[in-house]
């Protein structure tokens, strides 16, 4: 099976280290985005945008469904 290479895009700019506060704000923003996804398709789209593995959306969706069953 041939190995497919990836193209790496280089972007001009400079790297800066995030403070702990900035890291926490970023985490909260990412959690909000996940919480706003109300369908499996929306979760799959978010997973694709973030470069997550294909099973991530299904895992989150199943956990939500299980939580609904427990609280009902």
N, C-alpha and C positions, 0 to 999 in steps of 0.2 A: 504494500500500500504506500503510495507516494506521500511524502510529508509536504504539506502546504505551508509556504512561508507567509509571514505577515508583513505588511508595509507599515512602517512607523512614521507618523507625521511629526515633523519638528516645527515648533512654534517659537517665535521670538518672544523673549520676556525674561523676567528674573524670578527666581524662587525665593520665597520668604517663609520663615518658620511661623506656624500658627501658634498663638497663645492658647492656654487651656480654655479660656473663655470662648475664643473663636472656634475651637474644636467642638465644644459643647453646643454652641449655636448651630454649627453645621449639622451635628447629629440630630438636634431637635428639628431642623428644617427637613432633613431626610425622613425622619419619622413621620412628620406631618404629611409629606408627599405620599408615603405609603398608606397612611390612614385615610387620605382623600380618595384613594383608589377603591371604588365600590363594586367593581366587577373583576373577574379573573382576567379578562382581556386587558383591563387597565393596568393590572399588576404585571402582566406579561409585557406590555409596552414599556413600563417603567424598568423592568428587569433588562430588557433589550437596550434601553437608553443608557443604563448604568453598567452594562457589560457583565451582568450577573449570569450565573449558570441557568440553563433552561428550567430546572426543577424548582428554582427559588420561588417563583410565583405560585406554583401548585402547593408548595409547603406552607406559604403564608395563608393562602386561601383555605387550605384544609384546617389550619390552626384556628382561623376565624370561625369556620363552620362548627368545629368541635366546641369552641368557647360558647357559641350561641346555644348549642344543645345543652350544655351544662347549666347555663344561666336561665334556661327556659323552664 
